[in-house]
Amino acid sequence: MTIQSGPREIVTPFRPIPLDVPEGMKPNEFFNSAENLNDLVHNNGLLRNPENLLLYRKALGHSNEFDTSIIYNTSQIILDPLGRPVRRTQVPDNVKHVWNRMNQILISYMLEKFPDPARHLVLAGEASLDATWPLTSPGVPSIRMLHNHFIVFDMDELHNAKLANPDNPNLTDGGQHSLFERYMSDVYHRFFDSLNLDILKPVMDGSSQLALTGYPHGLPSWEIEGGVETLKEIRFWREYDEVLKGFIDFYRTFFSQVSTRNAPMLQDTYFPAQVENILLFNNDFLTTAKMIRDRCIKDAKYANDLRWKPAFKQLIYRNDQGKLVVTISQNSIGNAITELLGVVVSRRPDAEAYAKMEPQLIEKLLEVRRRMLNADLGEGIATPHWASN
């Protein structure tokens, strides 16, 4: 029987979180508070270090196969939610150094424990978490601090899941809702091709797509030469950051032109030569900016919904051939990193169903924590569910 390719929608049970939002506060306002992050540490924290990086169990997870995050927990030292670092380019070098080592250990662990791409989908990445769209919108991030996701999905579960609505606005893949891909694909890809990357090799043969979901498609993608061993090299993580810097340059340059006709090049661009030569002299790029600018002038709702600041999803994942691939996409409405690969997660409160899966999930989380403790990456956290070592 031929299995239809398309995005999948899975149901993930969770244990309802016993958090009382103070009277007079909206949930997204409370979730940004230091008090809520304190609860995150004491009820779900696994490991923390002097760099304020916190490894924790996802209480509202994407998958109960394996699901954890590392958050740059600045809630106690930067009380202004709008002043906190929300992307890697804003993180101090000493913190980023430790973070990259934690990332490497986590990704290596997932690939070791789930070695077969036919049985498990493995991914790690992040989405923009700043308030790049109106603060009154319900989709404003619940925790406005940079955090990475580390997720494994069971492929049988994905095969058996229902097809997701391809018009779901959260499916921000290039073939669905990405402004860049739809109207200026050639210049978008040419700009990324101009970056000086040695380890990351452009994927040109369509192997970046997952056969089951068909995602991602149309997006710039790079194979990590050398696979998981390359993650142990600092130069890989620097190239990973170069991809993000390139995306930020493209995004900010485009929306500066949307905002102001013939705006000068932004002074703090990472790649000024490429911006000047490839973007600001390209007719498709500037014509698309005019189209969006004209619509903003006439359509108040459209203009209000735009995300004027760099909004992105960037991830590392394993493709069907077992190779590690990096990709990046514009983020429109949804913030779920899984949707870039065509996986829509419907979370359902079901304490009984979650309890059946919790022991094996916790066992793996504590095992990867031990590897980080051995690598001197922090100290364990005791919670009502587990000890500190």
N, C-alpha and C positions, 0 to 999 in steps of 0.2 A: 504494500500500500504506500502510495506517495504521500508524504507529509507536506502540507501546504506551508510555504515559507511566509513569514510575517511576524510582526511584533506580538509578544505574548504577555498576557496579564495573569500573574499568579497571586494567590492569597497567602499571606504570611500572618499566622496568629501571634499575638503578643499578650503579655500579662499587663492589665491596666495599671498605670502608674498612679500611686496614691499621693498626688500633689494637689494641694488646694491653692488655687490662684486667689490672691488677696482681693477683697471686694473693691470694685472700682478700677481694677486693672484688666486690660485685655490679655489673653493668653500669650500673644507674641511679645507683649511688653514684659511680662513676668519671666518668660523663657530667656530673655536677654539679661536678666538680673544676676548679681553675684550670688543671691540666695539660691536660685535654681541650679547654678553651676556647683554650688556647695553640695546640693543633693546628688548631683551627678557623680561627684567624687566619692561620697560616702556609701552610696547604694550600688554603684556600678563601676567604680574605679578599680583598675587592675594594677597600674604602675604610674608613678610620677617621678620627675627628676628636677634638679635645680634650674633647668632651662624652662620650666613651666609647661613641659609637654606631658600630657595626660593620656595614657592608654586606657580605654574603657569599653565595657560591654554595651552594645546598642540596645537600650530598653525598647525602643521602637525600631526594630531592625528591618532590614530588607530581606534577609535570609536567616533561617535558623540552622542552616548547614554550617556556615561560618560567617561571622559578621562582627567586625570591631572597628574602632576609629582611634586615631590619635588627634587630639585637639591641642592647639596652642592656647592654653587656658590663661588668658590675661585678665580674667574677670576680677581678680583681687587687686591687680596693680594698675589697670586702666578701667575706671568706673564708667567712663563715657563709651557706650556701645558703638558709637560712630567713630571713635578714635582708635579702635583696635585693629591690629593687622588682620587682613582677610585674604591675602594671597601671598605666595612664597616670595615674591619680589619685595615684600614689605617686612620680611622676617630677618632679624639680625643674623650675621654669618655664623656666630657660634651656636645659635639655636638651630639654624638650617643644617649645620654639620651633624649634630646629634640626630636631628629628624631624618636625614637621609640614611643614616645607619639603621635607625628603627624601621624605616620603610623597607630597606634591603632585607632585613631579617624577617619581617612579616611576609613579604612577597615570596621569598625563598621557602618559608615554612608552608605557605599555601600550595606552592607548586610541588613540594615534597609530599605533602599529605594527600594531594589530589592530582596525581601525575597524568591522568588520562583525559585529554580534551574532549573525547567522546562522552565521558561520564560527568564532567564538571566544567562549568564556566567560571573562570577565575579572573577577577578584575580588582584594580586598585586605582584610586584617583580622587579628584576633588572637583567641586563646583564653586563658582563665585558665591561668596556669602555676605557681601556688602549690600546695603539697601540701595541697589541700583534701579529700583522702581519705587513707586510712591509708598511712603511709610504707612499709609492707610490701607494698603492692599493686604488681603489675607495671606498672600504668599510670601510676605517679608520673612526672611530667615528667622527661625526660632532661636538659634544660637549664632550670634554674629561674631564668630571667631573662626579662624581658619582651621579646618580639620579634614583629614584624609579618610577615605572609606576603604575597607579591605573586605571583600565579599566573595563568597563562593555559592554558586547555584547548582543544584542537581539537574543535570540535563534531562533525565526522565521526567522530572516535574515540569520542566519547560516544554518538553514535547507534549505532555498531557494537558497543559494549560490552554485556556481558550485564547483565540486570537484577540489581540487588543484592537481597539478602534484606531486605524492609522491617522485619523484626524484629531486624535487626542492632542491638545495643545502642548502637553508636556513632552511629546516625542520630538525633541528639537534636533533631530538628525538633519543632515544637509539636504536630503531629498524631500523634507517635509516643511519645515518652517524657517530654515536659515536664510536670512536676507542675503548674506554674502554669497552663498552657494547658488541661490536662485537667479540673482541678477548680475553677478560679476565673478563667476567661477574662475575664469581664465586668469584675471589679475590676482585673485585670492591665492590660487595655487602658485602663480609665478612669484608672488612676494615670498611665500614660504620656501620656494625652491632657491631663493637668493640667500638664504641663511647658510652660514658656514658650519655644516654638521658633518662629522666624520663617523661617529658610531651609529647614528640614526640614518637609515637608508630608506628613501621614499618607496612606498609600496605602490606598484604600478599595475599589478595583474589582477586586482580585485580580491586578493586573498585576505584583505582586511575585513571583509564581510563575513559574518556568521551565517552559514547556510540556513540554519533554522529560522532566524529572525529577518535576515536580509540587511541587518544593521551592523555597523554604520555604513552609509554609502554616500559617495560624493565628497567625503571629507579628506583633508590632507592627513596621511597616515605614514608612519615610519616603522620599519622593522628594527628591533634592537639586535644588532649584530653581536653574536656571542651569547645571546640568551641570558639566562639567569646569572651566569658568572659575571657578565658585564655590569650587573647592578652593584657589584662590589667595588667598582671603580668610580672615584669621585667625578671623573670627566663625563661619565654618563649623566649624572645628576645635573651637571652644569649645562649639558646639551638639552636636557629636559626643560631646564629653566629658559634656555634660549628660545625654545618653541613657544613658551608662554609669553616671553617678552615680545616676540614677533607678533603674536596674536594681539597683545595689548596695543602695540603700535598701530596695527591695522584698524582695530576697533576705534581707538581714540581719534585717529586721523579721519576715519570715515565720519564719525559723529560730530567732529569739529566742523566738517564741511556741511553736514546737515544743518547744524546750528547757525553757521555764518557762511554765506557765499564767499568763495575764494579766500577762506581763512588762511593765515600764514601757517607754516609748519610749526607744530608744537615744539617748544624749546627742549623739553625733557624726553624726546624720543630716544629709543635704544639704537635704532638703525636709521639715522637721518639720511644717509645716501640712498638707501633703498626706498624710503618714504618719498623722497624728492623725485627720484628717477622712475619708480615703478607706479606709485600711487597718484601723486599730485599732477601727473601729466597723462593720466589714463582717462579716456573719454567714458568708458563704461563705469568706472569708479565715480566720476564726478556727475555723470548723468543720473546714476542711481541716487546719489546724495540729493540732487535737485528734486527727484521724484518724491523722496521721503520728506524733504523740507516743504514742498508744496502741499503735501497731504497734511503735515503738521499744522500748517497755517489755516487750513480749512476744516480739520477734523480734531476737535478738542480731546475727544476720548482717545483717539489714536496717539496723539502727542503725549497724553498723560500716561499711557501704558508703555511708552518707549523706555528702554533701559539705556540711559545716556552714558553711563560709565561702563567700563569693560566687564562684561558678563560672560562667563565661559564655563565649559566642562572640559577637563583634560584627564586622560586616564591611560593606564597601562593594562593591557588585557592579553589573554592567550587566545590565538585564533584556532580555527579548526585543524590546522596542520601542526599545532603545538608551538608555534613561534610567538614571541612576545612582540606586541605592537603598541605604539604610542599614537594617540589621535587627540584632536582638540576640536571643539565646536562652540559656536555661539550658543548662549543659554538664553532662552526667551522667557518662559513663565515658570516651568517646573525647575526644581533644584535637585531632583534625584539623579545621581550619576548613572544609575542602571539604565535609564531610559535612552542614553546614548547608544546602547547596544540592543535596543528594542525590547527591554524587559520593564514592564510596568508593574509595580508592586502595590497591591491592595492590602493594606494592613487591617486586620480584624481582631478586636479584643476577644480572646479565648484563652483564659488562664489554664484550663485543663489540657488543651492541645499543646500549648507552649510547654507545660510541665513535662510532657512526654519527650520533648526534644531538648530540653534544657541541659540535662546531665552531659550528653555528648558534646554539646556546644561549649559548656563551661570547661570540660576536660581539655579541649583544644586551646581555648583561650589561656588557661593556666599553663599549658605546655609551652606556648609561644612566649608567655611572660617569663618563664624560667630561662629561656634562651636570652632574653633581654637582660635579666638580672645577671646572668653569667658574663654578659658582654659589658657590664658596668654602665648600663643605660638608664638606671633609676632604681628606686626602691619600691617593693610591693606594697599594695594597699589592702588592708583587711576590711571586709564588709560583712554584713549578716550572712552572706552566701559563701564566702571563702576566706581563708587565712591570708596573711601577708607574704607567705613564701611557698 
